[in-house]
């Protein structure tokens, strides 16, 4: 009788072990799913976009508008509110801290000036070879888009 009782307890404990193993598998699957969601959201948070082109190219692509001025003089370029970002290059701003330009240029979008520097090499000091971002969090805090007009 005692042997039957112990066998019943053993069977009950085996059933509990199977249930616990099943619970662990379910929790592992949920954990993996949540990890993927966190990775995707982190990637989205770290996403930034840049485009480099001539004023005409960017205007034709409906990325910038030229506003202000009088009789065509003194107009300034600014990012359109309804621009199409398909021409932009996507980056993870924690991984990409240098953007190659190799031209005379002007940054149209707003970025804190103490978060980047313009690297000039060679004889012509008007030519910017790279934009070096020293503080990515600060640089991309004002806008996740960088628009550079090449002159």
Secondary structure as UniProt FT lines:
FT   HELIX           2..45
FT   STRAND          47..54
FT   HELIX           55..60
FT   TURN            61..62
FT   STRAND          64..67
FT   TURN            71..72
FT   STRAND          76..79
FT   TURN            81..82
FT   HELIX           85..87
FT   STRAND          89..92
FT   TURN            93..95
FT   STRAND          98..103
FT   STRAND          105..107
FT   HELIX           113..115
FT   STRAND          116..119
FT   TURN            125..126
FT   STRAND          128..133
FT   HELIX           136..139
FT   TURN            140..141
FT   STRAND          145..150
//
